[in-house]
Amino acid sequence: MKKIISKTFGLRDDEISISFFMFLYIFIIITTLLIVKPTVNALFVSKLGADSLPLGYLLVASVAVLTSYFYNRAIRYFSLGKSNRNLINNI
């Protein structure tokens, strides 16, 4: 089995276990998302009703746009290159 996985994905022997745990991690995250998201949607509809659903979607979209905007600005301001140069210059 190790030989097939190594040839298929180009992994070395010491990378197989790490790759397996990374796959398991992503699998658990996606599984949790698939379980939690419908539950949250059902609770939202049962508490506020279907009439509030468009407003909820607009609110989520607005928060996502604002978060993306400020995250993009923060990445430019706190870039890895600048941080490394500051670290090296201060040593």
C-alpha positions in Angstrom: 0.0 0.0 0.0 2.8 2.4 0.9 4.5 1.7 -2.5 1.3 2.6 -4.4 0.7 5.8 -2.4 4.4 6.8 -2.8 4.3 6.3 -6.5 0.9 7.9 -7.1 1.5 11.1 -5.1 5.3 11.3 -5.2 5.7 11.0 -1.4 8.8 9.8 0.5 8.5 7.2 3.2 8.6 9.8 6.0 5.9 11.9 4.4 3.2 9.3 4.3 2.1 9.6 7.9 2.1 13.4 7.8 0.0 13.3 4.6 -2.4 10.9 6.2 -2.9 13.1 9.3 -3.3 16.2 7.0 -6.0 14.3 5.0 -7.7 13.2 8.3 -7.6 16.8 9.6 -9.3 18.2 6.4 -11.8 15.3 6.4 -12.8 16.0 10.0 -13.2 19.8 9.3 -15.3 19.2 6.2 -17.4 16.6 8.0 -18.0 19.0 10.9 -19.0 21.7 8.4 -21.5 19.5 6.6 -23.1 18.6 10.0 -23.1 22.0 11.6 -24.1 24.3 8.7 -27.5 22.7 8.1 -28.2 22.7 11.8 -27.4 26.4 12.1 -29.6 27.2 9.1 -32.5 25.2 10.5 -32.1 27.0 13.9 -32.1 30.3 12.1 -35.2 29.6 10.2 -37.0 28.1 13.2 -36.2 31.2 15.4 -36.6 34.0 12.9 -38.7 32.5 10.2 -38.1 32.2 6.4 -38.9 35.9 5.9 -35.7 36.9 7.6 -33.6 34.6 5.5 -32.7 37.2 2.7 -31.7 39.7 5.4 -29.5 37.1 7.0 -27.8 36.3 3.7 -27.2 40.0 3.0 -25.8 40.5 6.5 -23.4 37.6 6.1 -22.3 38.8 2.7 -21.7 42.3 4.1 -19.6 41.0 6.9 -17.7 38.8 4.5 -16.9 41.8 2.2 -15.8 44.0 5.1 -13.7 41.2 6.6 -12.0 40.5 3.2 -11.3 44.2 2.7 -9.7 44.8 6.1 -7.8 41.4 5.9 -6.4 42.5 2.5 -5.3 45.8 3.9 -3.7 44.1 7.0 -1.8 41.7 4.8 -0.3 44.6 2.9 0.6 46.4 6.1 1.9 43.4 8.0 3.6 41.6 5.1 5.9 38.7 5.9 8.8 40.4 4.0 8.5 43.6 6.1 8.2 41.6 9.3 11.3 39.6 8.5 13.3 42.7 7.6 12.3 44.4 10.8 13.2 41.3 12.8 16.6 41.1 11.1 17.3 44.8 11.5 16.4 44.8 15.2 18.7 41.9 16.0 
